[in-house]
Amino acid sequence: MKTSVAVIGGGCAGWFAADELTRRGICCVVIDTDPPAAFASTRNQGWLQSGALYAAMEDDIPTAEFCRKGFHLIRSRYPNVIRTGIPGYFLLLHEEELHLVVKHCQDQAIAARPVSIRDVKRREPILGSSRLAYAVEVPDIPFDSSRLLQEVATQACGRGAIFRSASSLEAVKPIWDGKNWHIFLDTDDEIECRAIVLACGIYIPDMLERVVPGQTCAFKRTKNPVLVLRGEVASSLLITLRELQGPHLVPFNGIRGNGASICLNRTEEDITDYRDYTLPLHCLESYAESLTNFYPGLLTMLSQRVPIQAHFYVCQKLYLEDDFERNPSSRRPACLGYSPQPGVPQTLFAFYPGKFTSAPIAARECVDELERCLENLRIYSVPEARGAAVPAIARQRYYDNPEYILAAKNGRLVFDPYRVEDSYKIFSGASYAKEQNGFSGSSINAQSEKSSSKESHVLHLHTSKSLQDG
């Protein structure tokens, strides 16, 4: 098969790159494991970011700008898969922080306004008697990244993008022949192309070292656990700012049930192996302590027999080490160009959007760079037979099997192991809660879908400088 561009990786970076390429009439093939997007793109929190978080912290304005533009593009281009009517709040301890957050957001043309913390606490019983004393309403909203990527893939394939699967990304073998790239898959497929976009996240350093050994710069990999609470937990996006281990809560609502994903601020751990998805040591204790401190209303909910299932998954991130040293919170996109041999134009590009929300804007800049480096990218036309088979995107990790039951012991929250016999307690407790407190238990699933056993090594990267010589 001949094509103009091969995109290795089928998460948000890969599909938004394919979307941008096909919008410009450039033929492309997307290569990933099946189902695609089974890692970082569906292991995130499903938080469509307006840029307010990075504007508020005032230490990463470029990321704030990418998120702001991506936020508006995604909302306008894919309205059917974006939830609306879900308020988002930044929660703070100090009044001076409140005014700074509002000012920094407004300076970046991002809507932000102070609101009554009492009103927020009335809306969200989970906050209870929390010490959080101030609130700022921001435009950020939840979204289902799997549904969104399914729409992006459908549109890209409708314009001629082709998907090819491999058993793993280790099985994808790119070889330069002096003029073009040849990519060999373990399915016996061979793809000839002018350029390659590496959109495979945390696997990018390994792929680069295989393809252009010695040219790669220093990368840093990290992992961050994400907690999922299943049940009627919260109906707003609640982000605790400026507090160590402050929770970032994003609600979700789907046909498989309701709940919230929670990530703790500044709790990333370094890793060396892209296959490391183990929970960090003391993860359960850290989350239990944070939830007890910031969401004391959970203790009240549990005392009223509101059942809450829980499980964890791990999301990985990739940074350019120099960027991380300068600013550990930076999530700027990266498009790094490489030449396969001396005297040859850059035909290999490592692309990482930094944030899911930034992906369509970062992809546009990445394709701009491809077109600057390579002439006649449209030498292979988009296939006449439109509507190629669209792969089914991996589902969000919200719906993995429960591992724990949230419980209260001695005035503190703990995670008790989940047992199959707890199914009866979940349903009976949900019914009781609905009758007594107005909570709807109908959406709480006793048996979550089995988590996918397929592992496809796809994740994320960083920064915005072009590295021709590594």
Residue pairs with C-beta under 8 A, 6 or more apart in sequence:
1 29
1 162
1 189
1 190
1 191
1 192
2 191
2 192
2 193
2 380
3 27
3 28
3 29
3 162
3 191
3 192
3 193
3 380
4 21
4 26
4 27
4 28
4 193
4 194
4 195
4 377
4 378
4 379
4 380
5 21
5 26
5 27
5 28
5 29
5 193
5 194
5 195
5 196
5 197
5 370
5 377
6 28
6 29
6 31
6 174
6 181
6 183
6 191
6 193
6 195
6 196
6 197
7 14
7 17
7 18
7 21
7 28
7 29
7 30
7 31
7 196
7 197
7 199
8 14
8 31
8 32
8 169
8 172
8 174
8 183
8 196
8 197
8 198
8 199
8 200
8 207
9 30
9 31
9 32
9 169
9 198
9 199
9 200
9 201
9 203
9 458
10 30
10 31
10 32
10 33
10 36
10 37
10 153
10 163
10 199
10 391
10 456
10 458
11 32
11 36
11 37
11 39
11 40
11 41
11 42
11 149
11 199
11 200
11 201
11 458
11 459
12 37
12 41
12 145
12 149
12 353
12 356
12 359
13 41
13 199
13 201
13 351
13 352
13 353
13 359
13 362
13 363
13 460
13 461
14 30
14 32
14 36
14 37
14 197
14 199
14 200
14 458
15 30
15 36
15 37
15 149
15 152
15 153
15 156
16 152
16 353
16 359
16 360
16 362
16 363
17 28
17 197
17 199
17 351
17 363
17 366
17 367
18 28
18 30
18 153
18 156
18 161
19 152
19 155
19 156
19 161
19 360
19 363
20 360
20 363
20 364
20 366
20 367
21 27
21 28
21 161
21 367
22 28
22 156
22 159
22 160
22 161
22 382
23 159
24 367
24 371
24 378
25 378
25 381
25 382
26 367
26 377
26 378
26 382
27 160
27 378
27 380
27 381
27 382
27 383
28 161
28 162
29 161
29 162
29 163
29 164
29 191
29 193
30 36
30 153
30 156
30 161
30 162
30 163
30 164
31 163
31 164
31 165
31 166
31 172
31 183
31 185
31 191
32 163
32 165
32 166
32 169
32 200
32 456
32 458
33 165
33 166
33 167
33 168
33 169
33 454
33 455
33 456
33 457
33 458
34 165
34 391
34 454
34 456
35 391
35 392
35 393
35 394
35 452
35 454
35 456
36 153
36 163
36 165
36 391
36 393
36 394
36 456
36 458
37 145
37 146
37 149
37 393
37 394
37 458
38 394
38 452
38 454
38 455
38 456
38 458
39 201
39 202
39 316
39 455
39 456
39 457
39 458
39 459
40 201
40 202
40 315
40 316
40 317
40 458
40 459
40 460
41 145
41 149
41 356
41 458
42 145
42 146
42 149
42 393
42 394
42 395
42 396
42 397
43 226
43 313
43 314
43 315
43 316
43 397
44 145
44 226
44 315
44 356
45 226
45 248
45 250
45 261
45 263
46 142
46 143
46 144
46 145
46 250
46 252
46 261
46 396
46 398
47 140
47 142
47 143
47 237
47 248
47 250
48 71
48 74
48 75
48 82
48 140
48 141
48 142
48 143
48 356
48 357
49 67
49 71
49 140
49 355
49 357
50 67
50 68
50 71
50 110
50 111
50 138
50 139
50 140
50 357
51 63
51 64
51 65
51 66
51 67
51 68
51 71
51 108
51 110
51 357
52 64
52 90
52 105
52 110
52 112
52 138
52 139
52 140
53 64
53 67
53 90
53 140
53 239
53 241
54 60
54 61
54 63
54 64
54 67
54 329
54 331
55 61
55 64
55 104
55 105
55 107
55 108
55 110
56 90
56 100
56 101
56 104
56 105
56 112
56 136
56 241
57 104
57 241
57 242
57 329
58 100
58 104
59 327
59 329
59 330
60 327
60 329
60 330
60 331
60 332
61 108
62 330
62 332
62 464
63 330
63 331
63 332
63 354
63 355
63 358
64 108
64 110
65 108
66 332
66 333
66 353
66 354
66 355
66 357
66 358
66 361
66 362
67 355
67 357
67 358
68 108
68 109
68 110
69 358
69 361
70 355
70 357
70 358
70 359
70 360
70 361
70 362
71 139
71 140
71 357
73 360
73 361
74 82
74 143
74 148
74 357
74 360
75 82
77 360
78 148
78 151
78 152
80 151
81 143
81 144
81 147
81 148
81 150
81 151
82 141
82 143
82 148
83 141
83 142
83 143
83 144
83 253
84 141
86 141
86 142
86 235
86 236
86 237
86 251
87 123
87 137
87 236
87 237
88 137
88 138
88 139
88 140
88 141
88 236
88 237
88 239
89 115
89 120
89 135
89 136
89 137
89 138
89 236
89 237
89 238
89 239
90 101
90 112
90 135
90 136
90 138
90 239
90 241
91 117
91 120
91 127
91 130
91 132
91 134
91 135
91 238
91 239
91 240
91 241
92 98
92 101
92 132
92 133
92 134
92 135
92 136
92 240
92 241
92 242
93 131
93 132
93 133
93 134
93 242
93 243
94 133
94 134
95 133
95 134
97 134
97 241
97 242
98 114
98 134
98 136
101 112
101 136
101 241
102 112
102 113
102 114
102 136
105 111
105 112
105 136
105 138
106 112
110 138
110 139
111 138
111 139
112 136
112 137
112 138
113 136
113 137
114 134
114 135
114 136
114 137
115 135
115 136
115 137
116 135
117 132
117 133
117 134
117 135
120 127
120 135
120 236
121 127
121 128
121 130
123 235
123 236
124 234
124 235
124 236
124 238
124 297
125 297
125 300
125 301
126 233
126 234
126 238
126 249
126 295
126 297
126 298
126 301
127 238
127 294
127 295
127 296
127 297
128 295
128 296
128 297
128 298
128 299
128 300
129 296
129 297
130 293
130 294
130 295
130 296
130 297
131 293
132 240
132 294
140 237
140 239
141 237
142 237
142 250
142 251
142 252
142 253
144 252
144 254
144 396
145 356
145 396
146 393
146 394
146 395
146 396
149 393
150 390
150 392
150 393
153 161
153 163
153 390
153 391
153 393
154 390
157 163
157 387
157 388
157 389
157 390
158 386
158 387
158 390
159 382
159 386
160 382
160 383
160 386
160 388
161 388
162 383
162 388
163 388
163 389
163 390
163 391
164 185
164 187
164 189
164 191
165 185
165 187
165 391
166 172
166 185
166 186
166 187
167 186
167 187
168 455
168 456
168 457
169 200
169 203
169 207
169 456
169 457
169 458
170 457
171 185
171 186
172 183
172 184
172 185
172 207
173 183
173 184
173 185
174 181
174 182
174 183
174 196
174 207
174 210
174 211
174 348
175 181
175 182
175 183
175 184
176 182
176 211
176 340
176 341
176 347
178 341
180 192
180 193
180 194
181 192
181 193
181 194
181 195
181 196
181 340
181 347
181 348
182 190
182 191
182 192
183 190
183 191
183 192
183 193
183 196
184 190
185 191
194 347
194 374
194 377
194 379
194 380
195 347
195 348
195 349
195 370
195 373
195 374
195 377
196 211
196 347
196 348
196 349
197 349
197 351
197 366
197 370
198 204
198 207
198 208
198 348
198 349
198 350
198 351
199 351
199 352
200 207
200 457
200 458
200 459
201 316
201 318
201 352
201 458
201 459
201 460
201 461
202 221
202 274
202 316
202 317
202 318
202 457
202 458
202 459
202 460
202 461
203 274
203 457
203 458
203 459
204 219
204 318
204 350
204 352
204 461
205 216
205 219
205 221
205 318
206 274
208 215
208 216
208 338
208 348
208 350
209 216
211 340
211 348
212 338
212 339
212 340
212 348
212 470
214 470
215 338
215 467
215 469
215 470
216 470
217 320
217 321
217 322
217 336
217 467
217 470
218 320
218 321
218 322
219 318
219 319
219 320
219 321
219 461
220 270
220 318
220 319
220 320
220 321
220 324
221 270
221 271
221 272
221 274
221 316
221 317
221 318
221 319
222 268
222 269
222 270
222 271
222 316
222 317
222 318
222 319
223 268
223 269
223 271
223 276
223 277
223 280
223 314
223 315
223 316
223 317
224 263
224 267
224 268
224 269
224 314
224 315
224 316
224 317
225 263
225 264
225 267
225 279
225 280
225 283
225 287
225 312
225 313
225 314
225 315
226 261
226 262
226 263
226 312
226 313
226 314
226 315
226 397
227 261
227 262
227 263
227 287
227 310
227 311
227 312
228 259
228 260
228 261
228 262
228 310
228 311
228 312
228 313
228 397
228 398
228 400
229 259
229 260
229 262
229 308
229 309
229 310
229 406
230 257
230 258
230 259
230 308
230 309
230 310
230 311
230 402
230 444
230 445
230 448
231 258
231 259
231 306
231 307
231 308
231 309
231 430
231 439
231 441
231 443
231 444
232 258
232 306
232 433
232 439
232 440
232 441
232 443
232 444
233 249
233 251
233 258
233 259
233 260
233 298
233 308
234 249
234 251
234 260
235 251
236 251
237 249
237 250
237 251
238 247
238 248
238 249
239 248
239 249
240 246
240 247
240 248
240 265
240 294
243 265
243 294
244 265
244 266
245 264
245 265
245 266
245 267
245 286
245 289
245 290
246 264
246 265
246 290
246 294
247 262
247 263
247 264
247 265
247 290
247 291
247 294
247 295
248 262
248 263
248 264
248 265
249 260
249 261
249 262
249 295
250 260
250 261
250 262
251 258
251 259
251 260
252 258
252 259
252 260
252 261
252 396
252 398
253 443
254 396
254 398
254 399
256 398
256 399
256 445
256 448
256 449
257 399
257 443
257 444
257 445
257 448
258 443
258 444
259 398
261 398
262 287
262 291
263 315
264 286
264 287
264 290
267 280
267 286
268 317
269 280
271 316
274 316
274 457
274 459
275 455
275 457
276 314
276 316
277 313
277 314
277 316
278 314
279 312
279 314
283 312
284 404
284 415
287 415
288 412
288 413
288 414
288 415
289 412
291 298
291 406
291 413
292 298
292 299
292 412
292 413
298 308
298 406
298 408
298 413
299 408
299 411
299 413
301 308
301 433
301 439
302 308
302 406
302 407
302 408
302 413
303 408
304 433
304 436
304 437
305 429
305 432
305 433
305 436
306 429
306 430
306 433
306 437
306 439
307 405
307 425
307 426
307 429
307 430
307 433
307 441
307 444
308 405
308 406
309 402
309 404
309 405
309 406
309 418
309 426
309 444
309 445
309 448
310 402
310 403
310 404
310 405
310 406
310 415
310 418
311 400
311 401
311 402
311 403
311 404
311 448
312 403
313 397
313 400
316 459
316 460
317 459
317 460
318 352
318 459
318 460
318 461
318 462
319 330
319 461
319 462
319 463
320 334
320 461
320 462
320 463
322 463
323 330
323 332
323 462
323 463
324 330
324 462
330 354
330 462
330 463
331 354
331 355
331 358
331 462
332 354
332 462
332 463
332 464
333 351
333 352
333 353
333 354
333 358
333 361
333 362
333 365
333 366
333 462
333 463
333 464
334 350
334 351
334 352
334 354
334 461
334 462
334 463
334 464
334 465
335 349
335 350
335 351
335 362
335 365
335 366
335 369
335 464
335 466
336 349
336 350
336 351
336 463
336 465
336 466
336 467
337 346
337 348
337 349
337 369
337 373
337 466
337 467
337 468
338 346
338 347
338 348
338 349
338 350
338 467
338 468
338 470
339 345
339 346
339 347
339 348
339 468
340 347
340 348
345 373
345 374
346 373
346 374
346 466
346 468
347 373
347 374
349 366
349 369
349 370
350 461
351 362
351 363
351 366
351 461
352 362
352 460
352 461
352 462
353 359
353 362
353 363
353 460
354 362
354 460
354 461
354 462
369 466
370 377
371 377
394 452
394 454
394 456
395 449
395 452
397 451
399 445
399 448
399 449
399 451
400 448
400 449
400 451
401 447
401 448
401 449
401 450
401 451
402 418
402 448
403 417
403 418
404 415
404 416
404 417
404 418
405 415
405 416
405 417
405 418
405 422
405 425
406 413
406 414
406 415
406 416
407 413
407 414
407 415
407 416
408 414
423 446
423 447
426 444
426 446
427 441
427 444
427 446
429 441
430 439
430 441
430 442
430 444
431 441
433 439
433 441
434 440
434 441
434 442
